[in-house]
């Protein structure tokens, strides 16, 4: 199954959808994110092939669904797509995929939407755990190249390290659209962990965390969409979802495509 309306050939596509059904061997709470790419694709058929707010017809939006890949091949197709002037839309999988697939030489900075700081040195003996995502990106791109928003869960050690090393993050209580002014990157890689949403909006995630955000996330993404060169949506956990989380993930994708397409027309 392909994502709804993603019927264009790769050579003619503006958007390339890439599924990476990978999750850590040891997830901290719930397993099942590996089922998310095909699950979100299936739920994408709930929506019309037309966006009322932008006037974009998704059948003309030049989306190509490349299918599912392992980490290594997923990284290759993402990098190739950007070099070819296309916009990769990645469906995970756990958040541990992100540090590995980011095309660092093609971007200026990484913006993360997440409930968790993910700034641990290691978790359960694994330095590549989903709980270490921001730390691994920070190490590759530096303190001026990464900013996280929506944080409401952090260990004492993570907080101390963040303050010492200069890792920039904003909590869910601090979140507002004016924070976009803090984002100076011209070419953004955006990583959306679905647990950034409050569980009342998205309970089917690996690590749900109360006191989260709502639909203002869509406003945030729309306002930086012109600068986004690649995006991933991770941590949807189908075995624990009643459909809301998967539908919301699919809506993020269609909304992003609509915003970006209206800018490209």
C-alpha positions in Angstrom: 0.0 0.0 0.0 1.2 3.5 -0.8 0.3 6.8 0.9 -3.0 8.3 -0.5 -2.4 10.1 -3.8 1.3 9.4 -3.8 1.1 7.9 -7.3 3.7 10.0 -9.2 6.9 8.5 -10.5 10.1 9.4 -8.6 11.5 11.4 -11.5 8.5 13.8 -11.6 8.0 14.0 -7.8 8.4 17.0 -5.5 7.7 14.9 -2.3 9.2 11.4 -1.7 7.6 9.4 1.1 10.0 7.0 2.8 8.9 4.4 5.4 11.5 3.2 7.9 9.8 0.5 10.0 12.7 0.3 12.5 12.5 0.4 16.3 15.0 -0.2 19.1 15.4 -3.8 20.3 14.7 -2.4 23.8 11.9 0.2 23.8 11.5 2.0 27.1 7.8 1.5 27.4 5.7 0.3 24.4 6.8 -1.7 21.3 5.1 -1.5 17.9 6.5 1.6 16.1 7.8 -0.6 13.3 4.2 -1.1 12.2 3.6 2.6 11.8 4.6 3.3 8.2 2.0 1.0 6.6 -0.6 1.9 9.3 -0.3 5.6 8.6 -0.4 4.9 4.9 -3.7 3.0 5.4 -5.2 5.8 7.4 -4.2 8.4 4.9 -7.1 7.2 2.7 -9.5 8.7 5.3 -8.8 12.2 3.8 -10.1 13.9 0.7 -7.7 14.5 -2.2 -8.2 18.2 -1.7 -7.2 20.7 0.9 -9.8 23.3 1.7 -7.4 25.8 3.2 -4.8 26.0 0.5 -6.8 24.8 -2.5 -4.2 22.1 -3.2 -5.3 19.0 -5.1 -3.2 16.2 -3.8 -3.5 14.2 -7.0 -1.5 17.1 -8.6 0.9 17.5 -5.6 3.5 15.3 -7.2 3.9 12.8 -4.3 5.9 9.6 -4.8 5.8 6.8 -2.2 9.2 5.0 -2.4 8.2 2.2 0.0 9.8 0.9 3.1 13.6 0.7 3.7 16.1 -0.3 6.4 18.1 2.4 8.0 21.1 2.3 5.6 19.0 2.3 2.4 16.6 4.8 3.9 19.4 7.2 4.5 20.6 6.8 0.9 17.3 7.6 -0.7 16.7 10.6 1.6 20.1 12.1 0.7 19.5 11.4 -3.0 16.0 12.9 -2.9 17.4 16.2 -1.4 20.2 16.3 -4.0 17.6 15.9 -6.7 15.6 18.9 -5.4 12.9 16.8 -3.8 11.5 16.9 -0.2 11.7 13.6 1.8 8.8 12.8 4.1 9.9 10.0 6.4 7.5 7.8 8.4 9.1 5.9 11.3 9.6 3.9 13.2 11.1 4.9 16.5 12.9 8.2 17.1 16.2 6.4 17.1 16.1 6.5 13.2 16.5 10.3 13.1 20.2 10.8 13.9 21.2 8.2 11.4 19.1 9.4 8.4 19.6 13.2 8.7 21.6 14.5 5.7 23.8 16.8 7.8 25.6 18.3 4.8 22.3 19.3 3.2 20.8 21.3 6.1 21.5 24.2 8.4 19.8 22.9 11.5 17.5 20.4 13.1 14.2 21.3 14.8 12.6 18.7 17.0 9.1 18.5 18.4 9.1 16.1 21.3 7.8 15.5 24.8 11.2 14.2 25.9 14.6 15.7 25.9 16.2 12.5 24.5 19.5 13.9 25.7 20.8 10.8 27.5 24.4 9.6 26.9 23.0 6.1 26.7 19.9 4.2 27.7 19.8 0.5 28.8 23.4 0.3 27.5 22.4 1.6 24.0 23.9 4.8 22.8 21.6 4.7 19.7 18.4 4.4 21.8 15.4 6.6 21.0 16.2 8.2 24.4 19.5 9.5 23.0 18.2 11.0 19.8 18.8 14.7 20.5 22.2 13.9 22.1 23.5 12.1 19.0 22.3 14.9 16.7 23.8 17.5 19.0 27.2 15.7 18.9 27.1 15.7 15.1 25.8 19.2 14.4 26.8 21.2 17.5 24.8 23.3 19.9 23.9 26.0 17.4 22.4 23.4 15.0 19.6 21.9 17.0 16.6 23.1 19.0 13.8 21.1 20.7 10.3 22.3 21.5 7.5 20.8 23.6 9.7 19.2 26.2 8.1 18.1 29.5 10.1 15.1 30.5 13.8 15.2 31.3 16.0 13.3 33.7 18.2 15.3 36.2 21.3 14.1 34.4 20.0 15.2 31.1 19.1 18.7 32.4 22.5 19.1 33.9 24.2 18.1 30.7 22.0 20.3 28.6 22.8 23.3 30.8 26.5 22.5 30.7 26.8 21.8 27.0 24.3 24.5 25.8 21.6 22.2 24.3 18.6 24.6 23.5 15.1 23.4 24.3 11.8 24.9 25.2 9.2 23.2 27.4 5.5 22.7 26.6 4.7 25.5 29.1 7.0 27.9 27.2 5.7 26.9 23.8 4.2 29.7 21.6 4.5 30.7 18.0 6.8 33.6 18.9 9.5 31.0 19.6 9.8 30.6 15.8 11.9 33.7 15.9 14.5 31.6 17.8 14.9 29.4 14.7 17.6 30.9 12.6 18.2 27.9 10.2 17.4 28.5 6.6 17.3 24.8 5.6 15.5 22.9 8.4 15.3 19.2 9.0 12.1 18.8 11.1 11.6 15.8 13.3 8.2 15.2 14.9 7.9 12.7 17.7 4.1 12.2 18.0 4.3 12.2 21.8 4.8 16.0 21.5 1.0 16.0 21.4 -0.9 15.6 24.6 -2.3 12.0 25.0 -5.8 13.4 24.5 -4.8 14.0 20.9 -2.3 11.2 20.4 -2.3 8.4 23.0 -1.0 5.7 20.6 2.6 6.5 21.0 5.5 4.7 22.6 5.9 7.0 25.6 2.8 9.1 26.2 3.3 12.2 28.4 0.5 14.4 29.8 0.5 18.2 29.7 1.4 18.3 26.0 0.5 20.3 23.0 -2.4 20.4 20.6 -3.3 21.7 17.2 -1.0 24.7 17.7 1.7 22.3 16.4 0.1 22.6 13.0 0.4 26.4 13.1 4.1 26.0 14.1 4.9 23.7 11.3 3.1 25.8 8.7 5.0 28.9 9.7 8.4 27.2 9.2 7.3 25.1 6.2 9.0 27.3 3.6 12.4 26.4 5.2 11.8 22.7 5.7 13.9 20.5 3.3 13.1 17.2 5.0 10.7 16.0 7.7 10.1 12.8 9.7 7.1 11.7 11.8 8.0 9.1 14.3 6.9 7.1 17.4 3.3 6.3 16.4 2.6 3.0 18.0 -0.3 1.2 16.2 -0.9 -1.6 18.8 -1.8 1.1 21.4 -3.7 3.4 19.0 -7.4 3.9 18.6 -6.8 5.5 15.3 -6.4 9.1 16.5 -2.6 9.1 16.5 -2.2 7.5 13.1 -4.8 9.9 11.6 -3.1 12.8 13.1 0.3 11.7 11.7 -1.3 11.3 8.2 -2.8 14.7 8.6 0.6 16.3 9.4 1.9 14.8 6.1 -1.0 16.0 4.0 -1.0 19.4 5.6 2.7 19.8 5.1 2.4 18.8 1.5 -0.4 21.3 1.0 1.5 24.1 2.6 4.7 23.4 0.7 2.8 22.9 -2.6 1.0 26.2 -2.3 4.4 27.9 -1.9 5.9 26.0 -4.9 3.0 26.8 -7.3 
